[in-house]
Amino acid sequence: MDVIRLLAIRDTALSVDEVMAAVGDHAAGGTTLFVGTVREQDHGKPVTRLSYSAHPSADSELRAVAEKVVTDFPVTALAAVHRVGDLELGDTAVIVAVASPHRQEAFLAARRLIDDLKSQVPIWKHQVFADGSTEWVGACE
């Protein structure tokens, strides 16, 4: 079975249960899960609305990031999903999970996965603040 079990960019709600089921593996001694949610403020300013947009190449860039992680770490299973569209406060925006033989490897690989996803996958966040100002963030958050 392929180590990269689930990669997706979706305009529907994300499921922690789906991601955890995807990375379930009897060879793993540790699984690390990261869930990113929409917070009520950024830069000390209240956020009223938020949306994510993805470039058409985002799926292939996400795969490239995942392939690099499984090359650099002893991963037994990996999953990453990101939401696009309009999100509400508290909604899940991104979920990544990595299973490895040992916990330290799972932590390091998951950290690399979320950091590289944020910096390399062309997903943009548009925030609207309570004062009417807006901000585009160049990579997903």
Backbone bond lengths (Angstrom), bond angles and torsions (degrees), N, CA, C in turn:
res aa  C-N    CA-C-N  psi(-1)  N-CA   C-N-CA  omega(-1)  CA-C   N-CA-C  phi
1 M - - - 1.457 - - 1.531 109.09 -
2 D 1.308 115.83 143.59 1.452 122.05 179.34 1.528 110.66 -64.99
3 V 1.309 116.32 141.41 1.470 121.74 178.68 1.525 110.78 -70.22
4 I 1.326 117.08 -35.05 1.466 121.34 176.90 1.520 106.87 -83.59
5 R 1.318 115.53 104.12 1.461 121.26 -169.61 1.522 114.27 -94.85
6 L 1.337 117.03 -30.52 1.460 120.04 -176.15 1.518 108.80 -153.55
7 L 1.328 116.68 121.73 1.456 123.44 171.84 1.515 106.80 -135.01
8 A 1.334 117.29 130.07 1.458 118.58 -178.69 1.520 110.82 -160.02
9 I 1.317 113.92 148.82 1.465 122.82 168.55 1.517 104.18 -123.10
10 R 1.331 115.85 118.48 1.469 121.18 -168.90 1.520 112.53 -129.85
11 D 1.332 114.97 153.48 1.456 120.19 174.24 1.530 111.37 -102.98
12 T 1.324 115.80 17.89 1.464 121.65 177.41 1.531 109.09 -122.05
13 A 1.317 115.55 165.66 1.467 121.36 -177.71 1.533 111.22 -55.97
14 L 1.333 115.36 143.55 1.461 122.14 179.46 1.525 109.97 -93.67
15 S 1.333 116.01 153.31 1.457 121.63 -176.68 1.526 111.27 -123.55
16 V 1.328 116.41 119.34 1.453 121.67 173.96 1.528 109.67 -61.74
17 D 1.329 116.93 -40.56 1.468 120.50 179.75 1.529 111.42 -59.96
18 E 1.334 117.50 -42.28 1.468 120.48 179.25 1.529 110.72 -62.62
19 V 1.325 116.74 -43.74 1.459 120.71 -178.85 1.522 110.67 -66.39
20 M 1.317 117.51 -44.06 1.469 120.09 178.96 1.527 111.31 -64.22
21 A 1.312 117.52 -38.24 1.462 120.03 177.07 1.528 110.61 -64.52
22 A 1.320 116.69 -35.80 1.467 120.77 -178.85 1.527 112.08 -65.91
23 V 1.333 117.66 -33.39 1.466 120.06 -176.24 1.525 113.24 -97.65
24 G 1.301 117.38 2.70 1.464 119.90 177.29 1.526 110.15 -59.28
25 D 1.328 116.52 128.07 1.459 120.18 -175.06 1.526 109.11 -157.31
26 H 1.335 117.02 127.43 1.464 120.93 -179.21 1.527 113.48 -69.23
27 A 1.319 117.85 -15.78 1.469 120.95 177.14 1.529 111.95 -82.78
28 A 1.317 116.66 -9.33 1.471 120.56 -176.32 1.523 111.29 -89.56
29 G 1.322 115.03 133.56 1.458 121.29 172.58 1.515 111.31 -98.78
30 G 1.351 116.26 -12.88 1.453 120.72 179.79 1.516 111.09 -150.48
31 T 1.316 114.84 141.05 1.465 121.39 175.56 1.516 108.07 -130.09
32 T 1.324 115.66 129.66 1.455 121.20 177.67 1.518 108.31 -111.49
33 L 1.341 115.18 132.96 1.457 123.11 -179.66 1.526 108.58 -122.05
34 F 1.327 116.37 133.28 1.464 121.13 172.74 1.519 107.87 -123.83
35 V 1.330 115.82 131.20 1.458 122.45 177.84 1.525 107.68 -122.68
36 G 1.329 115.98 119.14 1.460 121.54 176.68 1.516 109.82 -99.39
37 T 1.339 116.33 129.29 1.464 121.32 -177.42 1.532 110.78 -122.05
38 V 1.313 115.18 160.60 1.467 121.52 178.79 1.525 108.11 -76.73
39 R 1.330 115.19 121.49 1.464 120.09 -179.32 1.531 110.31 -96.14
40 E 1.333 115.45 163.70 1.460 120.79 -174.45 1.521 114.47 -83.10
41 Q 1.328 117.03 -7.09 1.458 118.51 177.96 1.516 110.68 -151.32
42 D 1.331 114.95 156.57 1.449 121.68 175.58 1.524 106.44 -148.18
43 H 1.301 116.46 139.44 1.476 121.80 -176.27 1.530 111.23 56.16
44 G 1.344 117.08 29.01 1.457 121.19 179.86 1.514 114.23 75.43
45 K 1.330 117.56 8.70 1.464 121.91 -179.49 1.533 109.53 -113.34
46 P 1.340 117.09 138.20 1.461 119.88 178.67 1.535 111.91 -65.27
47 V 1.329 116.19 133.51 1.461 123.02 177.43 1.528 107.84 -96.41
48 T 1.346 116.65 131.40 1.460 120.15 178.18 1.521 112.84 -105.50
49 R 1.334 116.48 -30.69 1.461 120.76 178.99 1.513 109.11 -145.90
50 L 1.341 115.08 156.74 1.459 120.16 179.84 1.524 108.19 -154.26
51 S 1.309 115.60 141.21 1.461 119.36 173.33 1.521 109.19 -142.95
52 Y 1.327 114.87 152.74 1.459 121.93 176.53 1.523 108.59 -115.84
53 S 1.331 115.62 141.64 1.461 123.20 173.98 1.521 107.78 -126.16
54 A 1.332 116.09 147.87 1.462 120.38 179.85 1.527 109.88 -125.79
55 H 1.310 115.46 141.64 1.461 122.49 172.92 1.530 108.19 -71.17
56 P 1.336 118.67 151.11 1.471 119.73 177.81 1.533 114.45 -55.93
57 S 1.316 118.00 -24.01 1.469 121.09 179.01 1.531 113.42 -83.74
58 A 1.317 117.79 0.40 1.469 120.55 -173.79 1.529 112.54 -59.57
59 D 1.326 117.43 -39.53 1.473 119.46 179.56 1.522 111.54 -61.28
60 S 1.322 116.91 -46.28 1.466 119.23 -178.70 1.529 111.30 -69.58
61 E 1.314 117.71 -34.28 1.469 120.67 176.49 1.525 111.00 -67.48
62 L 1.327 117.02 -38.31 1.465 120.68 176.51 1.525 109.90 -62.76
63 R 1.324 117.23 -41.95 1.471 120.61 177.40 1.521 110.74 -61.83
64 A 1.339 117.81 -42.36 1.470 121.23 179.87 1.528 110.53 -61.73
65 V 1.322 117.03 -42.11 1.465 121.09 177.72 1.529 109.99 -61.97
66 A 1.322 117.48 -46.23 1.462 121.51 -179.32 1.527 111.17 -63.56
67 E 1.315 116.82 -42.05 1.471 120.16 179.36 1.521 111.84 -62.95
68 K 1.315 117.66 -36.87 1.467 121.21 177.67 1.532 110.40 -65.97
69 V 1.328 116.87 -41.21 1.469 120.46 179.05 1.529 110.31 -62.28
70 V 1.329 117.71 -45.67 1.466 118.68 -178.00 1.525 112.06 -72.05
71 T 1.325 117.43 -18.97 1.461 120.84 173.65 1.532 111.07 -77.18
72 D 1.327 116.43 -36.83 1.462 121.56 -174.07 1.529 114.86 -88.56
73 F 1.331 117.58 -17.21 1.464 121.27 -176.55 1.533 109.61 -131.89
74 P 1.351 117.44 153.39 1.467 120.78 177.91 1.537 111.31 -79.69
75 V 1.314 115.45 72.41 1.458 122.63 -176.01 1.532 109.51 -88.54
76 T 1.338 116.43 135.24 1.463 120.15 173.89 1.524 111.37 -96.63
77 A 1.336 117.64 -24.42 1.459 121.73 178.01 1.528 109.13 -159.85
78 L 1.337 115.46 146.20 1.464 121.28 -177.49 1.517 108.95 -144.75
79 A 1.340 116.14 143.46 1.463 122.24 175.64 1.518 109.02 -146.52
80 A 1.341 115.95 145.40 1.468 121.61 175.64 1.521 108.56 -151.55
81 V 1.320 115.90 129.52 1.462 121.44 176.20 1.525 108.33 -134.38
82 H 1.343 115.12 142.47 1.467 120.62 179.19 1.515 108.65 -132.75
83 R 1.283 115.80 143.07 1.465 122.66 -179.24 1.516 109.73 -93.59
84 V 1.316 117.11 145.89 1.456 123.62 169.69 1.524 107.80 -126.33
85 G 1.329 115.39 163.70 1.454 120.82 -177.92 1.514 111.11 100.54
86 D 1.332 115.59 -167.29 1.461 121.85 -178.87 1.519 110.21 -81.61
87 L 1.334 115.68 131.73 1.463 121.49 179.05 1.518 109.44 -123.93
88 E 1.319 115.38 152.67 1.456 123.02 177.64 1.530 109.30 -101.34
89 L 1.332 116.09 162.99 1.458 120.26 174.85 1.524 109.46 -54.42
90 G 1.329 116.42 134.20 1.451 121.80 179.69 1.520 114.84 88.19
91 D 1.337 117.84 -14.21 1.465 119.99 178.33 1.526 110.28 -64.77
92 T 1.315 115.65 150.92 1.458 121.31 175.96 1.516 109.10 -81.54
93 A 1.340 115.75 125.81 1.460 121.79 -178.80 1.521 112.43 -100.02
94 V 1.322 117.08 -32.28 1.465 120.76 -176.74 1.530 109.22 -154.19
95 I 1.330 115.33 143.96 1.464 121.41 174.15 1.520 107.52 -136.16
96 V 1.325 116.07 129.69 1.466 120.38 171.39 1.529 107.78 -128.82
97 A 1.325 114.92 147.28 1.462 120.38 176.98 1.521 108.79 -146.67
98 V 1.325 114.63 142.72 1.451 121.37 178.97 1.522 108.64 -137.21
99 A 1.320 115.87 133.43 1.465 122.08 173.58 1.523 108.23 -111.73
100 S 1.328 115.58 137.00 1.467 122.56 -179.59 1.527 109.08 -143.58
101 P 1.332 116.78 165.99 1.457 118.90 178.68 1.536 113.36 -59.71
102 H 1.338 117.07 -31.76 1.468 121.21 -176.90 1.518 110.49 -131.84
103 R 1.336 117.03 152.66 1.457 121.63 -174.82 1.521 113.40 -61.37
104 Q 1.324 118.02 -41.54 1.465 120.46 -178.04 1.525 110.87 -59.43
105 E 1.326 116.55 -42.30 1.470 120.35 178.71 1.521 110.72 -65.59
106 A 1.332 117.19 -38.33 1.462 120.93 178.73 1.526 110.62 -64.77
107 F 1.338 117.54 -43.56 1.469 120.77 177.84 1.525 111.37 -61.91
108 L 1.324 116.50 -48.63 1.470 120.18 -177.43 1.523 112.07 -63.93
109 A 1.322 116.46 -42.87 1.460 119.97 -179.38 1.527 111.44 -67.10
110 A 1.324 117.53 -40.28 1.472 120.50 178.71 1.523 110.86 -66.04
111 R 1.322 116.10 -39.41 1.478 119.78 177.28 1.526 110.56 -61.96
112 R 1.316 117.04 -45.14 1.464 120.48 177.88 1.528 110.50 -62.38
113 L 1.324 116.44 -42.40 1.459 120.63 -178.34 1.523 111.57 -60.24
114 I 1.321 118.54 -49.76 1.467 119.91 -178.41 1.523 110.88 -69.45
115 D 1.328 117.75 -40.04 1.467 119.88 -179.86 1.527 111.71 -64.79
116 D 1.329 116.94 -43.40 1.465 119.76 179.91 1.525 111.20 -71.66
117 L 1.316 117.52 -35.77 1.457 120.41 174.96 1.531 109.13 -57.82
118 K 1.325 116.60 -47.86 1.467 120.79 -178.55 1.528 112.42 -63.77
119 S 1.313 117.07 -37.37 1.467 119.26 -174.13 1.527 114.41 -91.49
120 Q 1.343 118.43 -20.09 1.460 119.95 -172.26 1.520 116.08 -118.79
121 V 1.309 117.95 -22.95 1.465 120.08 -178.19 1.537 108.10 -88.31
122 P 1.341 117.84 126.43 1.472 120.49 -175.02 1.537 113.06 -76.25
123 I 1.325 113.24 79.07 1.464 122.90 173.67 1.522 106.12 -122.93
124 W 1.337 115.64 128.70 1.464 120.35 -175.33 1.517 110.69 -116.30
125 K 1.326 114.53 140.94 1.466 121.70 -179.69 1.521 108.97 -106.44
126 H 1.330 116.14 130.42 1.458 121.81 174.95 1.524 107.72 -113.61
127 Q 1.330 115.47 116.26 1.459 121.03 -179.02 1.516 109.44 -107.68
128 V 1.339 115.59 140.86 1.458 122.07 172.76 1.524 105.94 -116.58
129 F 1.325 115.14 126.70 1.462 120.97 -177.46 1.525 110.74 -97.14
130 A 1.336 116.27 161.40 1.460 122.35 -177.92 1.527 112.34 -59.63
131 D 1.335 118.24 -28.84 1.461 120.81 179.62 1.534 113.02 -81.45
132 G 1.348 116.98 3.34 1.455 121.68 178.62 1.525 114.32 92.38
133 S 1.329 117.37 -11.39 1.463 119.72 177.82 1.523 109.82 -74.25
134 T 1.318 115.95 159.59 1.455 121.64 179.56 1.517 110.14 -131.85
135 E 1.323 115.19 163.15 1.467 121.04 178.45 1.513 108.71 -149.28
136 W 1.326 115.25 134.17 1.460 122.51 169.85 1.521 107.23 -100.94
137 V 1.326 115.89 129.44 1.456 121.37 177.58 1.523 106.12 -105.41
138 G 1.339 115.81 128.13 1.463 122.38 -170.28 1.503 116.77 -65.91
139 A 1.322 118.72 -20.89 1.469 121.20 176.44 1.513 107.04 -137.87
140 C 1.339 115.72 161.00 1.458 118.61 -176.01 1.522 110.84 -62.14
141 E 1.277 113.84 156.23 1.460 120.27 -175.48 1.505 111.53 -122.64
